[in-house]
Amino acid sequence: MVDDCGLDLVQLHGSEGMKAANSDNFGVPALRVVDIELGNEGEEKKEEKRSSDSIASTILENITADPMAILLDTSIKGNTHGGGGTGQTFDWTIAQAIQNMGLPVIIAGGLTPDNIDDAVSNVRPWGVDVAGGVEASPGLKDHNKIQKFIGSAKKAALEASKGF
């Protein structure tokens, strides 16, 4: 399918495991999605509260292939439809810690035109992923929100790159 579609990158968002992210499987680089699970109420699980570095180390220890980057997204414990689509952010210091350990990160989960500048300024991610945060209603994109999101992300990226 990669060749038929002319893809130069694949994103793995299912339950296929980390080994599937090996570029040898596709002939092109792979992005692996990793869910950052929140508790049943959409809050960080208090009983499992760990440092960002500890969580980042655990994620990196479980990577068994060579993804070019990982996409971190929010999931809710007990949600049967899997990760993504929660409209909630996770602790972005986890993304910072993973990047500091050498793996580029794309952040997703709860990003909106109102918080994308903070996300980009503070995390300096390799990329961002948005869906519901720029919708007028479920499944219907709002062009004004998209323009504001992109403008804010670009401005924040430019500011964050100063001093390098």
Sequence and secondary structure as in RCSB ss.txt:
>XXXX:A:sequence
MVDDCGLDLVQLHGSEGMKAANSDNFGVPALRVVDIELGNEGEEKKEEKRSSDSIASTILENITADPMAILLDTS
IKGNTHGGGGTGQTFDWTIAQAIQNMGLPVIIAGGLTPDNIDDAVSNVRPWGVDVAGGVEASPGLKDHNKIQKFI
GSAKKAALEASKGF
>XXXX:A:secstr
 HHHHT S EEE SSS GGGG GGGTSS EEEEEEEEE TTSS  GGG   HHHHHHHHHHT  S  SEEEEEEE
ETT TT SS       THHHHHHHHTT  EEE SS  TTTHHHHHHHH  SEE  SGGGEEETTEE HHHHHHHH
HHHHHHHHHHHTT 
